[in-house]
Each structure stands twice: as structure tokens, then as C-alpha cells.
Amino acid sequence: MQFSLVWTDTFKRTARKFLGKHPDLAATFSLVLHKLEANPKDPELRLHALAGKHKGKHAVSLTYSYRIVIRLVMMDCEIYLLDVGSHDEVYQ
């Protein structure tokens, strides 16, 4: 089952800034997005549900230090890309 990635306006802005600061992670960023489309439950992504004010959202690991926050809509096979950044940045 193929999932569709929905790039929110906020994510587009955040991703552009993130990749501007971390051009070395562009290939990893692209790989993670492709894996999300193919199978968001791929163990390498380390998909996990968030709690507290982020309840209803999930995060996947970009690297040990960086995360991508998403909203999964399983019925529609859509993944809304919400935020990307360090652990502290995306969970604030």
C-alpha cells in the first residue's frame, strides 16, 4: 500500500530552513520520505506516537538527533508532514 505525503505550508518552510542549515542531511531526508511513502511502519523509521499537547501526532527519526513530526491518516493512506528539527525544537 502506497501512502501519499501531504506537505503542509509550515513543513515546506521548516524543511527549507532545516535543509539550508543541514545540507549534508538532504539525502537522508529524501530517503526517510521515500520510506514513509512505502511503509510508515518500517522499523528503520522508529515511528512512535506522541503524547501531551502533541497527542494524535507521530514522529519518525531522521537521525539520532533529528525528527520529522507527522499526522497519519490510515484510512486515506495520507501522511501529513508537520515539522522537522531537533528533538527539542519539534517537541516544544
C-alpha positions in Angstrom: 0.0 0.0 0.0 1.5 3.3 -1.1 0.9 6.4 1.1 0.7 10.0 -0.1 2.8 12.7 1.6 0.9 15.9 2.2 3.4 18.8 2.6 1.8 21.4 4.8 2.8 25.0 4.3 4.5 25.1 7.7 6.5 21.9 6.8 7.6 23.4 3.5 9.0 26.4 5.3 10.6 24.4 8.1 12.1 21.8 5.7 13.6 24.6 3.6 15.3 26.2 6.6 16.3 22.8 8.0 18.0 21.7 4.8 19.6 25.1 4.4 21.3 24.6 7.8 22.0 20.9 7.2 22.7 20.3 3.5 24.6 17.1 4.4 21.2 15.6 5.5 19.4 16.1 2.2 19.9 12.5 1.0 18.8 11.1 4.4 15.8 13.4 4.4 14.8 12.2 0.9 15.3 8.5 1.9 13.2 8.9 5.0 10.4 10.5 3.0 10.5 7.6 0.4 10.4 5.1 3.2 7.4 6.9 4.7 5.5 6.7 1.4 6.3 3.0 1.1 5.7 1.9 4.7 5.4 4.3 7.6 5.9 1.3 10.0 9.3 0.4 8.6 11.4 -0.3 11.7 14.2 1.9 10.5 12.0 4.9 10.8 11.3 4.3 14.5 7.7 5.6 14.2 6.3 6.4 17.6 3.1 8.1 18.9 3.5 11.4 20.7 1.7 12.4 23.9 0.7 15.5 25.7 0.0 18.5 23.6 1.2 16.5 20.5 -1.3 13.7 21.1 -2.6 12.4 17.8 0.7 13.0 16.1 3.6 10.7 15.4 7.3 11.2 14.9 9.9 9.3 12.9 13.7 9.6 13.2 15.7 11.4 10.6 18.9 10.8 12.5 19.6 10.2 16.2 19.3 13.9 16.8 16.6 15.0 14.4 12.9 14.1 14.0 10.1 14.5 11.5 6.6 15.0 13.1 3.7 13.7 11.1 0.0 13.0 11.3 -1.0 9.6 9.9 -4.4 9.2 8.3 -4.5 5.4 7.8 -8.0 5.3 6.2 -7.0 7.7 3.4 -3.4 6.5 3.2 -2.1 10.0 3.8 0.8 11.3 5.9 0.7 15.0 6.8 4.2 16.3 7.2 4.1 18.8 10.1 7.6 19.6 11.4 11.3 18.7 11.1 14.1 19.6 13.5 15.9 18.6 16.6 14.2 16.7 19.4 13.8 19.9 21.5 12.6 22.0 18.5 9.8 19.7 17.3 8.5 18.7 20.8 8.3 22.2 22.3 
